[in-house]
Amino acid sequence: MATSKFDIADYLDSNEIIAEYLNTVLEDGYDSEIIAAIGHIAKAIGITKIVEEKGRSSPH
């Protein structure tokens, strides 16, 4: 059975979830965790934009 690597960015799919995640990290995290969280959020936002743009350009 193949497994895939967990990526938190895959689950940051709404502004509310992103805000909750960031607030939790800011309250409980160290500098390195905060920096990593910002990277995860940037990745999630980038993925979301790509999906939205692909949906707009799709002929279906």
Stockholm file with secondary structure:
# STOCKHOLM 1.0

chainA/1-60         MATSKFDIADYLDSNEIIAEYLNTVLEDGYDSEIIAAIGHIAKAIGITKIVEEKGRSSPH
#=GR chainA/1-60 SS CCCCCCCGGGGCCSHHHHHHHHHHHHHHCCHHHHHHHHHHHHHHHHHHHHHHHHHHHCCC
#=GC SS_cons        CCCCCCCGGGGCCSHHHHHHHHHHHHHHCCHHHHHHHHHHHHHHHHHHHHHHHHHHHCCC
//
